[in-house]
């Protein structure tokens, strides 16, 4: 175990899974940072460990200013709060299944050691699978099922992951923390999947014309749809009714914003823009109905045999 890992509790559940998220670049809709924090608060998960921040973060690079530094709050010249980077591990149990929730700050450097620390935890606690979460802004319909892109560590995982209404990424370019960790997980033989939700974001203005556009800061619909996948993958029973309600409110609010923009800025041709997006979008909802029917029918047949 790397000396930067602190574990003050070692859960002994029959099966343990891990969800991981970061305050990171690929955090559109706060999918990577907001959803794990929401689950910690919803389930009452307790903090059981951390990865110390030593050596993973820069204080400054010329031109970045506040983007890398810790944030301080002063009152009359005295520090009231210092918001440092954190990498915290939480735990909650569901009967015989344990759930670890890791929430951290994306490291600036020494990412190989950071990966070793995370997977030392997974090895020490006998984690069966790690599921990392991310979000990417894209011009997709706000009222349709979120497109989810998947990356995985071990080839044998692909067939099973098709059950989760994902598409397998063919991206080529700079690695995110999730894709880097999936690469590192393969070298250690650890099952790791990364789900990236495509979060609605629109730039209605023609090229060269300035406009703020619209985007979703906290995509509760993506949180809800990923939460359903988490429940199914890890055989959990997390109550997602609050997120379902929030996602419905979000869709209504986005509809109102789009309609208001269409009225106030007709030159942006908002309705035509949205129609083009919908025409090009192929919705792939995560539908568990068939599986539920199969399970219930199986239970009926089992009862009939007794």
C-alpha positions, 0 to 999 in steps of 0.5 A: 500500500502506498504511504500516501493512502490512509485507510482507517476502516476496512469494510468486510462486505461479501462484495464491494464495488467502487464509484469514482468521480473527480473535480476535473475537466470532463465534469460537464453537468457536474456528473463527475463531481456532483453525482458522487457527492449527491450519493454520499449525502443521500446514502449517509456514506461515511468517510473511511479513507483518503489519498493524501495530496502530497505531490499531486498538485501545482500551486501555479503555472504562469498564466493560470492564476486561480485555476490551480491554487487552493481557494481562501476566504478571508474576513477582516484579514483573517482566514475563515476558510481554506478550500484545499484539494481533497481525495476522499473515500466513503463507504456505505453498505447494502445488505451483503454489498458494499459501495465505496464512493471516491471523490477527488480532485484531478491530479496535475502531476504524478498521475502514475502514482495517483493511479497506484494509490487508487488501485492499492485501495481497490486491491486492499478492499477487494473491490470487484469493479470500479465505475468512474463517471464523467460528463462532456458537453455536446449539442444533444436534445435536453428532453431525450435520454442522455447519450453515454459513452463507455471506456473499459479496462479489460476486453472481457467486459465489453459484452456485459457493458452492452446491456447498459445502453452505451456506445463504445468510444473511438476517441483519439486525443488527450486522455482524461483522468478516467481513460488514463486510469482505465489504462492503468487498471488493465495493467493491474487486472482490475475491472474498471469502466468509465461512463461519460454522459453527453450533457446538453450545451448549445451555441445558437449564434452564427460564427463570429457573433457573441452569445452565451448559449445555453448549457446545463450546469447540474444535469440531474437527468444524466445523474438519474440515468447513470444512477439507474445504471449504477443500481443495476450494475452493482445490484443496489437499491438506492432510491433515485426518486428525488433525482427523477423529480429533479430531472423532470423539473430540469427539462421543463426549465430548459424548455422555458429557456429555449422558448424565451430565447426563441422569442427574444432573439429570433435571429438565432433561429432557435427552433430550427437549431433544435430541430436539426439536433433532434433529427441527427440524434439517435436516442438509446434509453437504458430500459430495464423493463424486459429484465424486470419481466423476466425476473418476475416471470421466473419468480412465478414459475419458481413458486409454481414448482413448489 
